[in-house]
Amino acid sequence: MSTLDLGLPARVPSPEPAGLPDAVTIWEVGPRDGLQNEQGVVPVEVKLEFLHRLGAAGLSIVETTSFVRPEWVPQLADAAEVLAGLEERDGVRYPVLVPNARGLDRALEAGVRDIAIFAAATESFTRRNLNRGLDEQFAMFEPVVHRAVGEGIAVRGYLSMVFGDPWEGPVPVEQVVSAGRRLLEMGCAQLSLGDTIGVATPGQVESVLRAFTAAGVPVSQLAVHFHDTYGQALANTYAALSQGVTTVDSSAGGLGGCPYAKSATGNLATEDLIWMLDGLGIHHGVDLRALAATSTWLAEHLGRPSPSRVVKALT
């Protein structure tokens, strides 16, 4: 792999399109969602350096790990060790995914102040991922969210299978909105809408977001999480921005996928997202060169090139 060229190609300024936000918060999921599918165990020291580099590049939210059971996701079995070794950077949030009450216990023991829970909009995926029904998952999450909020902890709700399910096909919008509202009503401060298998298209994204707005959910409480299975992640992100969304999930270098979803490829690459945001004149606060260098460094540790098109173009 070649050394990263720290220069960026000249870009012709373009008029800023109307109706887009002035700034976007990037919710970086690389250390958790990006690494969870890796077959070879990534050493703790590499994870800690990755976290350090992401914060140094200007990312203000870096989802760090998960307290999921080790047999479910072996790559994240070292969550407590990673958190113990983490040197937090001022101005950076380090959320942790918790699957249940025991996961919250472990997060509290580790001093975590920012958590996320992972629900789904479909019965089939909930059964496979949580071994519970669509309605049963909320009974499991409700005490977790209530306790966390009572402890002064910010809670984010992930809603997966929003745009399509590999077993059920297209997901009715009203079903998605109902599930999402239940997470918000139980106390989640933000809802991340996940295209878990990467089948969404821009019109579908707009339709779902408008349905949430019509149901009384402020767009400020919504985030988007796209996978790039069919090459639509950036187009879908643009559609979300046009509807007022200002938080976008992405993974440095385009790492990740969903271990429980057949054919789900990598997350939207943070570098690709930044390239688009820069072209639109939307502020994000991240140093693209530093981030691309970080993804190149991590790709060398993983033994394969970064999937990010921007990283490839800059190397």
Stockholm file with secondary structure:
# STOCKHOLM 1.0

chainA/1-315         MSTLDLGLPARVPSPEPAGLPDAVTIWEVGPRDGLQNEQGVVPVEVKLEFLHRLGAAGLSIVETTSFVRPEWVPQLADAAEVLAGLEERDGVRYPVLVPNARGLDRALEAGVRDIAIFAAATESFTRRNLNRGLDEQFAMFEPVVHRAVGEGIAVRGYLSMVFGDPWEGPVPVEQVVSAGRRLLEMGCAQLSLGDTIGVATPGQVESVLRAFTAAGVPVSQLAVHFHDTYGQALANTYAALSQGVTTVDSSAGGLGGCPYAKSATGNLATEDLIWMLDGLGIHHGVDLRALAATSTWLAEHLGRPSPSRVVKALT
#=GR chainA/1-315 SS CCCCCCCCCCCCCCCCCTTSCSBCEEEECIIIIITTTCSSCCCHHHHHHHHHHHHHTTCSEECCEECCCTTTCGGGTTHHHHHHHCCCCTTCBCCEECCSHHHHHHHHHTTCCEEEEEEESSHHHHHHHHSSCHHHHHHHHHHHHHHHHHTTCEEEEEEECSSCBTTTBSCCHHHHHHHHHHHHHTTCSEEEEEETTSCCCHHHHHHHHHHHHHTTCCGGGEEEEEBCTTSCHHHHHHHHHHTTCCEEEEBGGGCCCCTTSTTCCCBCBHHHHHHHHHHHTCBCCCCHHHHHHHHHHHHHHHTSCCCCHHHHHTC
#=GC SS_cons         CCCCCCCCCCCCCCCCCTTSCSBCEEEECIIIIITTTCSSCCCHHHHHHHHHHHHHTTCSEECCEECCCTTTCGGGTTHHHHHHHCCCCTTCBCCEECCSHHHHHHHHHTTCCEEEEEEESSHHHHHHHHSSCHHHHHHHHHHHHHHHHHTTCEEEEEEECSSCBTTTBSCCHHHHHHHHHHHHHTTCSEEEEEETTSCCCHHHHHHHHHHHHHTTCCGGGEEEEEBCTTSCHHHHHHHHHHTTCCEEEEBGGGCCCCTTSTTCCCBCBHHHHHHHHHHHTCBCCCCHHHHHHHHHHHHHHHTSCCCCHHHHHTC
//
